């Protein structure tokens, strides 16, 4: 990724937009200028993001610009087709912006309306928006976006869901998508079904790889479930991992990658062991965490550290994916001690990287800056790592 000064001037928050099929249809990127009185140039920010979201990107980008001057600057541009803009209702009510909103709508730009306006928006403005974003708390109080029924008739995206039951209720009310996904719901309260039957095979394979057993013995394990070999090869060949040579078999994978790198793919395979469709977004979040954490140390050149941080990020949601406590899971599979410390004991050298990831997920600019400073990372380095991880995650099947 090229150097873009704008990436050093903002803190980023990220949340997935999940459609009714439980697929990630877009990524919402919340942008906080580090200096609200001197936000970056909107065009420069768009240029920086264009590398992650080119025209052929599998997912769309929803930009939530948390600064009025920055948003006004973006509304004066013509964003790429894959970029959607979120506009607060109070700003959409500004008569001075009506021409810009109508011009963007005429050019095919997708606009989403969020929040509530003090007064009803005129139909000429309301018609510029594709959907509204409705907070669950406002939904429960009977307060609709823009304060009028007409805003709701265009379709809505539900924000603020924290439980799987709330997701189901939102889709039952007709939501086109939800923003964010429950990642912290306690075990036994609707979070995840039992793991798929091949879980034991994957764990056994991980143990043998950890012992660096012969290829023939590893292949013998896979004969118990031949679909695992196919799934593993599919992941390895994914564009997200950038291999120059296509892997044709499990044996080929070991020969090309070696045992150490193979561990990360098995971690990914283990995380995807559940067939519950509600866990598809959780798996995406887990993989994004892993990719993000390893990108944070890319400059170190330490391949083992990168691999372990990837595993740490993926396994950080393994309790949700497999409906078992993390402590129990970490005791049953071969995991580096630093990973166990980070996930089970909230300590060790890998824990601060997970805290950076969580601050980005929570769109907490203050926590992000504090966590980055503890690791002596600049905001620009964190942002570049996040965007590289997002670009890679979009390529996953």
C-alpha positions in Angstrom: 0.0 0.0 0.0 1.3 3.4 -1.0 2.0 6.1 1.6 -1.0 8.3 2.1 -0.6 11.2 4.6 -4.4 11.1 5.2 -4.0 7.7 6.9 -2.0 9.4 9.7 -4.6 12.0 10.3 -7.6 9.7 11.2 -8.6 6.9 13.5 -10.7 4.1 11.9 -13.5 2.0 13.2 -14.8 -1.0 11.3 -18.1 -3.0 11.3 -19.5 -5.4 8.8 -22.9 -5.0 7.2 -24.5 -8.4 7.2 -27.4 -9.2 4.8 -30.3 -11.6 5.3 -28.2 -14.5 4.0 -25.7 -13.8 6.7 -23.1 -12.7 4.2 -20.9 -9.6 4.6 -22.3 -7.3 1.9 -20.3 -4.2 2.9 -17.9 -2.9 5.4 -18.7 0.3 7.4 -15.7 2.3 8.0 -16.1 5.0 10.6 -13.5 7.8 10.2 -12.5 10.1 13.2 -10.1 12.9 12.4 -7.4 13.0 15.0 -7.7 16.8 14.9 -11.4 17.7 14.5 -10.4 21.3 13.7 -8.2 20.2 10.9 -9.6 17.1 9.1 -7.8 15.5 6.1 -8.7 16.5 2.6 -11.7 14.3 1.5 -10.2 13.6 -1.9 -6.9 12.5 -0.3 -8.8 10.1 2.0 -10.8 8.7 -0.9 -7.6 8.0 -2.8 -6.1 6.2 0.2 -9.2 4.0 0.5 -9.4 3.3 -3.2 -6.5 0.8 -3.0 -8.5 -1.4 -0.6 -11.8 -0.9 -2.4 -11.1 -0.9 -6.2 -14.1 -1.0 -8.6 -14.1 -4.8 -8.6 -14.0 -5.2 -4.8 -16.2 -8.1 -3.6 -17.7 -5.9 -0.9 -18.9 -2.3 -0.9 -17.6 0.4 1.4 -19.9 2.4 3.6 -18.2 5.5 4.8 -19.3 7.0 8.1 -17.3 10.3 8.3 -17.6 11.4 11.9 -16.7 15.1 11.1 -19.0 17.6 9.5 -16.3 19.4 7.5 -14.9 16.1 6.2 -18.4 14.8 5.2 -19.3 18.1 3.5 -16.0 17.7 1.5 -16.9 14.2 0.5 -20.4 15.2 -0.6 -18.8 17.7 -3.0 -16.9 14.8 -4.7 -18.2 12.0 -6.9 -17.3 8.8 -4.9 -16.5 5.6 -6.8 -19.5 3.3 -7.4 -18.3 0.9 -4.7 -18.4 3.6 -2.0 -21.6 4.4 -0.2 -21.9 7.5 2.0 -23.7 7.7 5.3 -25.3 11.1 6.0 -26.7 12.1 9.4 -30.3 13.3 9.2 -29.5 16.6 10.9 -27.0 17.4 8.1 -29.3 16.2 5.3 -31.8 18.8 6.6 -29.4 21.6 5.8 -30.9 23.4 2.7 -27.4 24.2 1.5 -26.7 20.5 1.0 -29.8 19.7 -1.0 -28.2 20.4 -4.4 -25.2 18.2 -3.5 -27.3 15.3 -2.3 -29.5 15.5 -5.4 -26.5 15.7 -7.7 -24.9 12.6 -6.1 -28.2 10.7 -6.3 -28.5 11.6 -10.0 -25.0 10.3 -10.6 -26.0 6.9 -9.0 -24.2 7.4 -5.7 -25.6 5.3 -2.9 -26.5 7.4 0.1 -27.7 6.1 3.5 -29.5 8.2 6.1 -28.8 7.9 9.8 -30.0 9.5 13.0 -33.1 11.6 13.4 -33.7 15.2 12.1 -35.4 17.8 14.2 -37.8 18.3 11.3 -39.2 16.2 8.5 -37.0 16.1 5.4 -38.5 17.4 2.2 -39.4 14.6 -0.3 -36.8 15.9 -2.8 -34.1 15.2 -0.2 -35.6 12.0 1.2 -35.7 10.5 -2.3 -31.9 10.8 -2.5 -31.4 8.0 0.0 -31.4 4.3 -0.6 -31.9 3.1 3.0 -32.0 4.4 6.5 -29.9 3.2 9.4 -32.0 2.7 12.5 -30.5 2.2 15.9 -32.2 -0.6 17.9 -32.8 1.7 20.9 -34.6 4.1 18.7 -36.6 1.2 17.2 -37.7 0.1 20.6 -38.8 3.7 21.5 -40.8 4.0 18.2 -38.4 6.6 16.9 -37.7 6.2 13.2 -34.8 7.7 11.3 -35.5 11.3 10.2 -38.5 11.3 12.5 -41.1 10.4 9.8 -42.7 7.3 8.4 -41.6 8.2 4.8 -37.9 7.6 5.8 -38.8 4.0 6.8 -40.6 3.1 3.6 -37.3 3.0 1.7 -35.9 0.1 3.6 -33.7 0.0 6.6 -30.5 -1.3 8.1 -30.6 -2.2 11.8 -27.7 -1.0 14.0 -27.0 -1.7 17.7 -27.7 -5.4 17.7 -25.9 -7.3 20.5 -27.7 -10.7 20.6 -28.6 -13.3 18.0 -32.2 -12.9 19.0 -32.1 -9.2 18.1 -30.7 -10.1 14.7 -33.5 -12.5 14.0 -36.1 -9.9 15.2 -34.6 -7.2 13.0 -34.8 -9.4 9.9 -38.3 -10.4 11.0 -39.2 -6.7 10.9 -37.9 -6.5 7.3 -34.4 -5.2 7.8 -32.3 -5.5 4.7 -29.1 -5.9 6.8 -27.7 -5.3 10.2 -24.6 -3.3 11.2 -22.2 -5.3 13.3 -22.8 -8.8 14.7 -23.0 -10.3 18.2 -19.5 -11.5 19.2 -19.8 -11.4 23.0 -23.0 -13.2 23.7 -22.5 -15.7 26.6 -22.3 -19.4 25.8 -25.5 -21.3 26.1 -27.7 -18.3 25.2 -28.2 -18.7 21.5 -24.6 -18.3 20.5 -23.6 -21.1 18.2 -24.5 -24.7 17.7 -22.4 -27.7 18.4 -19.3 -28.1 16.2 -19.4 -30.2 13.0 -18.4 -33.9 13.3 -15.0 -33.2 11.6 -13.8 -31.2 14.5 -11.9 -34.1 16.1 -10.2 -34.8 12.8 -9.0 -31.3 12.5 -7.7 -31.2 16.1 -5.9 -34.6 15.5 -4.4 -33.2 12.3 -3.2 -30.0 14.2 -1.5 -32.2 16.8 0.3 -34.2 14.2 1.4 -31.1 12.3 2.7 -29.7 15.6 4.7 -32.9 16.1 5.9 -32.6 12.5 4.9 -36.1 11.6 5.5 -37.6 8.2 3.3 -36.5 5.3 2.0 -40.0 4.9 0.7 -40.1 8.5 -0.9 -36.7 8.1 -2.7 -37.9 4.9 -3.9 -40.9 6.8 -5.8 -38.7 9.2 -7.5 -36.9 6.3 -8.8 -40.2 4.9 -11.3 -40.2 7.8 -13.0 -37.2 6.1 -11.8 -36.5 2.5 -13.8 -33.2 2.4 -11.3 -31.7 4.8 -8.5 -31.9 2.4 -10.6 -30.2 -0.2 -11.6 -27.4 2.2 -8.0 -26.9 3.3 -6.7 -26.7 -0.3 -9.5 -24.3 -1.1 -8.5 -22.0 1.7 -4.8 -22.1 0.8 -5.6 -21.2 -2.8 -7.7 -18.3 -1.8 -6.6 -15.0 -3.3 -6.4 -13.7 0.3 -3.1 -15.5 0.8 -1.4 -14.5 -2.4 0.3 -17.8 -3.4 1.9 -17.7 -6.8 1.6 -21.4 -7.3 -1.7 -23.2 -7.2 -1.8 -25.9 -4.5 -3.3 -29.1 -5.9 -3.3 -31.5 -2.9 -2.7 -31.7 0.8 0.7 -33.3 0.1 1.5 -30.4 -2.2 0.5 -27.9 0.4 2.9 -29.3 3.0 5.7 -29.4 0.4 5.1 -25.8 -0.6 4.3 -24.3 2.7 6.1 -26.3 5.3 4.7 -27.3 8.7 4.9 -23.9 10.3 2.8 -22.1 7.8 0.4 -25.0 7.5 -0.6 -24.4 11.2 -2.3 -21.1 10.2 -4.5 -22.8 7.6 -5.5 -25.5 10.0 -6.4 -22.8 12.5 -8.7 -21.3 9.9 -10.2 -24.7 9.1 -10.9 -25.3 12.8 -12.6 -22.0 13.1 -14.9 -22.8 10.2 -16.0 -26.2 11.7 -19.5 -25.0 12.6 -22.2 -25.1 9.9 -24.5 -22.7 11.7 -25.3 -19.9 9.1 -25.4 -17.3 12.0 -21.7 -18.0 12.6 -20.6 -17.1 9.1 -20.2 -13.4 10.1 -18.3 -14.5 13.3 -15.9 -16.6 11.2 -15.3 -13.5 8.9 -14.6 -11.4 12.0 -12.2 -14.0 13.4 -10.3 -14.2 10.1 -10.2 -10.4 9.9 -8.8 -10.3 13.4 -6.1 -12.8 12.5 -5.1 -11.0 9.3 -5.1 -7.6 11.1 -3.0 -8.8 14.0 -0.3 -10.3 11.7 -0.3 -7.2 9.6 0.5 -5.1 12.7 3.9 -6.9 12.9 4.6 -7.3 9.2 7.5 -4.9 9.3 9.3 -7.1 11.9 10.1 -9.8 9.4 9.4 -12.5 12.0 7.3 -15.1 10.2 6.7 -17.3 13.3 5.4 -14.3 15.2 3.1 -13.3 12.4 1.8 -16.8 12.1 1.1 -17.0 15.8 -0.6 -13.6 15.9 -2.8 -14.8 13.0 -3.8 -17.9 15.0 -4.4 -15.7 18.1 -6.8 -13.5 16.2 -8.7 -16.4 14.6 -8.9 -18.3 17.9 -10.0 -15.2 19.8 -13.6 -16.0 18.7 -13.3 -19.8 18.8 -15.5 -20.0 21.9 -18.3 -18.4 19.9 -17.7 -20.5 16.8 -17.5 -23.8 18.6 -19.7 -23.1 21.7 -17.1 -24.1 24.2 -15.1 -22.0 26.7 -11.8 -20.7 25.5 -9.9 -22.2 28.4 -11.2 -25.7 27.6 -10.5 -25.3 23.9 -6.9 -24.0 24.4 -6.2 -27.1 26.6 -7.4 -29.5 23.9 -5.4 -28.2 20.8 -1.7 -27.4 20.3 -1.5 -23.6 20.7 1.6 -21.4 21.4 1.8 -20.3 25.0 1.7 -16.6 24.0 -1.7 -17.3 22.4 -3.0 -19.0 25.5 -1.8 -16.1 27.6 -3.5 -13.5 25.4 -6.9 -15.4 25.1 -7.2 -17.1 28.4 -5.3 -14.9 30.9 -5.5 -11.6 29.1 -1.8 -11.2 29.4 1.5 -11.6 27.5 3.0 -10.0 24.5 0.1 -10.7 22.1 -2.6 -9.3 24.2 -1.9 -5.6 23.3 -2.4 -6.4 19.6 -5.8 -7.9 20.3 -6.7 -4.8 22.2 -5.9 -2.7 19.2 -8.2 -4.9 17.1 -11.0 -4.6 19.6 -10.6 -0.8 19.8 -11.1 -0.7 16.0 -14.1 -3.0 16.2 -15.6 -0.8 18.9 -14.8 2.4 16.9 -13.2 3.9 20.0 -10.7 6.4 18.8 -9.5 7.1 22.3 -8.8 3.5 23.1 -7.2 2.9 19.8 -4.7 5.8 20.2 -3.9 4.6 23.7 -3.4 1.0 22.7 -1.3 2.0 19.7 0.9 4.2 21.8 1.6 1.4 24.2 2.9 -0.7 21.3 4.8 2.3 19.9 2.8 2.1 16.7 1.7 5.1 14.8 -2.0 5.5 13.8 -0.9 5.5 10.2 0.8 2.0 10.7 -2.4 0.7 12.4 -4.6 2.1 9.6 -2.4 0.6 6.8 -2.5 -2.8 8.6 -6.3 -2.6 8.9 -6.8 -1.8 5.2 -4.4 -4.5 4.1 -6.3 -7.0 6.3 -9.6 -5.9 4.9 -8.4 -6.2 1.4 -7.2 -9.8 2.1 -10.4 -10.7 4.0 -12.6 -9.7 1.1 -10.9 -12.3 -1.1 -11.9 -15.2 1.2 -14.6 -17.6 0.1 
